[in-house]
Amino acid sequence: MNEPAITAEGLVKSFGKVRALDGVDLEVQEGLVLGLLGPNGAGKTTAIRILVTLLKPDAGQATVGGYDVVRKQAEVRRLIGLTGQYAAVDELLSGQENLYMIGRLLGLPPREARSRAAALLDSFELSDAATKTVKMYSGGMRRRLDLAASLVGRPRILFLDEPTTGLDPRSRLQLWNMIGGLVREGTTVLLTTQYLDEADHLSDTIAVIDRGKVIAAGTSDELKAKVGGQVVEALPAEVGDLDAVARILAEVAQAEPSVDRDSQLVTVPVPDAQVLRVASRRLDEDGLIVNELSLRRASLDEVFFALTGHAAEQDGQEAEQSERSPA
């Protein structure tokens, strides 16, 4: 097997009293996508910044493209592209000027820099806005331009730090399609996200990070299997029966249920389909009527809740400011 494109072993990083990373291990094979999934403040951005040589770890080691990220920073930077959480393009320049400038900074001859800029603008559906200043771009256009900027140097390995945050559904889907196209061309991608559907859609493998630790890793199906792979949902007919229904499902499934008091829905992971029949009988014996009782495949939302005890969008303990702090 070829050497992994990205490896991390025991990465530790603290900002004052806050331990942003607490022994993180990661591995991404060439040409695949690893989704690093976790809430705000979980340590995702800190991990990215170490891997792209913007931060030094307090302990542990990491390689990108076979090069150590501390001892071989120049070699690592020649291989990678980075799209951060916030667009890094110049608002006073046009889209074309931004990409041309980056090409020249990377050492491309003027003609090649212009050609590369034009090709990327066309690929990212920005040709019509090529000569407009970036301050006139929509949020989705800026994110597409930012991703294009990270590709000017034709990187083998691409780091995307929450690339779709703040985008509308159409722009998110466009960006997903573009990322998929890059992977089909052989680019290795490490993607951080707090959107479970995004990790499910784009990632070959997923690592769940919470409070600076990787708490689970595997394919989407493997992670779902860890919490039973299936869930039972119940919608009580009477609002006052919600807690009683939750108690019965917890007893039957031998698992902690999720109770959504707004939608009056109880959800619990189950080891097999037989639990549905047992739950139906127990509810009937206790005189509890439900409008709906169903079995379905688990989603990453249930996986994350089962692993961490809270929803994926909930902020972690690590402050966002800590992730932006300098080394």
N, C-alpha and C positions, 0 to 999 in steps of 0.2 A: 504494500500500500504506500502511496506517495505521502511525503511529509505533510502534516496539516498546514493549511495556509495561516491559521492563527492558533496560538496556544497561550494559555495562562495557567500558572500553577501557584496557588497560595497567595494571590495578590492581597496586600493589606495597604490601606491608606487611611490616615486620620487627619482631621482638621480640628486642631485643638482637642477638645474632649469628645468630639464626635468621630466615631469610627465609620467612615463611609464604606470601606470594603473590609471584610473580615475573613480573608482566606478564600478568595474566589478562584475557582478552576473553570476554564472554558476551553473548548476545542472546536474549530471549524475546518472541515475538509475543503479542498480546492473545488471551486465551482458550485458550492452550495450556499444556502442562506441559514444563518443562525439567528433566531429571534430571541433577544434578551428582553424578557417580559417582567415588568414590575411596576409598582406605583411610583409617583413622584417621590424623589428622595430615597429610593431604594438602593442607589449606588450605580445605576446604569451609566450615567454620564461620566462619573469618575472612572469607571472601567474603560470607557471609550477613550477618554483623555490620556490614560496611561498607554493604551495600545497604539495611539497615534503620536506618541512621544511628547505630548504637551504637559504631562505630569510624570514625576518619578514615584514609583511605589515605595512605601516604607519597608516592605518585605515582599518576598516572592519574586517570580520572574515571568517574562512573557516574550514570545517571538511572533513576528509577523513576516511572512514570506521566508521563514528560516532565519531571520535576523533578530538578535536581541534588541528589545525596544529601548534599553538604557545605553548599551555599549555601541550599538550600530544605528543611531538615530537617522543619519543621512541616508543610509541604505533603505531603511524602512520608509522614509518619506518619499523616496523615488517610486515606490510601489503602490502607494495608497492614494485614495481620494476620500474626502470628508465632507459630509453635509451635516452641519450642526443643527441645534434646535432653532436657531435664529438665523435668518438669511444674512449671508456675509458679502453680498454684492453692494456696489457703490450706487446709491440712489440717484446721483447727479450725472451718471454716465448712462448711455443707452445699453440695451442688452448686448448688442454687437460689440460695443466698446469694452464692456466688462469682460467678455470672453476673449477678445483680442488681447487685452492687457494681461490677462492671466497666461495666455499662450506665450506672450513675449517674456513674461517673468519666468516661465518654465524653460526658456531658451529656444523656443521655436522661431525659425526665420519668419520675417513679416508675411510673406505669401502663404506659408503653411499655417500661421496663426490665424490669418483671415479665412482661409479655407476651412480650418477646423471650427472656427466660430460659426461660420455659415452652416456647416453640416449639423452641428449640435442644435442650433436654433431651429433648423428644419425638423430634426428628429423630435424635438420637444414642443413642436407646434407653436413656435414663437417667431417665425419668419416675418409675419405681418407686423409684429411689434418690435422688430430688430432695431429700428432707429429711434424708437421712443425712449425717453429717459425712464429709468426703473421706478422712479417715484410715481409714475403714471400706471404702473402695473397693478393688477389685483393680487391678493394674497397667493392664490394658486399659481399665477404666472411667476411671481417671485420665487416660490418654492421650486418650480420647474427650472427656472434660470439658475438657482442655487445648485440644483442637482447637476445641471449641464456644466456649471463651472467646475464641479468636482471631477468631471470626466474629461476635461481638456487634455490632461496628460495621459489619457488612456490607462488608468490605473488597473492593476490586476486585482486589487482588493479594495472594496468600498465600505466605508463606515457611515451609516445613516443613523443619526441620533434623533429619534422621534420626528421623522421627516414630514409627517402629515398632520402634526398638531395644529389646530386652528383652521384647517381647511374644510370647505364644504364637501358634502358627499361626492359630488361630481369630480371635484379636483382630487380628492383622495383616490378615487377609482382610476383617474388618469395617471396619477403617480404610481399606483400599484402596477398598472400595465407597463409603465416605463421600466420599473425595477425588474419586473418579470422578463422583459426583453433583454436587459443587461445580463441577467443570470443565464439566459439561454445562449448568450454569446460567450459565456465562460467566466464572467466576473464572480468573484467570491464576495459575499455580503454579510456584514454583521449589522443587524438592525435592532435598535432599541425602540421599544414601544410600550405604552400602557393600554393599548387597544387590543383586546383579546381577539377580535375578528381579524385584525391586521396580522397578528402573529400566526393565526390559524391559516390565513390565506397565503401568506408569502413565504413562510419558513419551512425548510426541510426538517430542521430540529429546533427545539425551543429549550431555553434555560430560564427557569423562574427564579428571580432574585428578589429577596425581601430583607430589609434591614442589613444590607451589606453582605448577605450570604446567598449562595446558590442553593436553593432548597429542593429543587427537582430539575431533571433534564431528560430529554428524550424527544421522540416524535410526538405530534399532537395526539395520535391514537394511543401511544404508550402512556402519556400523561393521563389521558382520560381513563385508561384501564386501571391506573393506580387508585382511582376513587370509585371503582366499580364499573366504570364505563357506561352506566345507565342511571337514570334518576326517575323517581316517582314524583308526580305533581298532584296536588289535591287543592280544590277550590271549594271551601265549605259553603253550604247554602245559607247558613246563619253567621253573621259577623261574630257573635259571641262564642262560636265554636272553634275559632281559629287556633287558640292555644291547646285545646283538647285534641284537635286533629294533629297538630304538630307533635304533641306528646305521644300519640299512638304511632305515628310514622317513625318517630325516633326509636321507640321500643321495637318495632317490627324490623326496621332496617339496621338497628344497632349502630346508628350514625347520627351526627348532629344535623338537624334540619335547618334550612334557611327559611325565614318567615318574612314575607313582604307584606307589611300591614297596609300599604297603599292599594295594592292589587288584591289583597286577601288570599295570596297564594302561598302554599307550603311546598317546599322542594327538598328532597332528601336523596343522597346517593344510595344506590342499592347494589348488592353483589350479583343478583340474577333476577330474571323476570318473575320467578315464583313469589317474590315479595309482594307483587301487585295483588295477587289473589289473597294472600294472608292479610294485607292491609285492608282490602275490601271487606273481608269477614270480620275483622276486629272493629272497624268503623260501624258496621251493621249491628254487631253485638252491643256496642255502646250507644246505639240510637243516634248516631251522628250521620247526617245527610250531607253529601257532597254533590255539587253541580257537575264537577269534573274530577275524574281520577284517571291518570294516564301514565304510561311508561314511555320514556324517550331516551335517546342517546345523550350522554352528558356533553355539555359545552365546556369550553375553556374557562368560562365564568365560574362554573361549579368546581372545576379543578382548582382554580386559584383560591376560591373561598375555602375549599377543603384543606388546602395546603397551608394557608396563611391565617385563616380565621377572619379575614376581612376582604372587601371587594378590591378589585385591581385598581380602581380609580382613587382609592383612599390614600392620602398622603402617608408616607412612611415617617420614621423618626428622624431620618437625616434631613436637615434643612436644605432647601434648594440652593441657598446662598453658599453652603459648604461645598456643593458640587461645582460651583463656579470659582471657588477660591483658588488663588495661584499656589503653585508648589512651594 
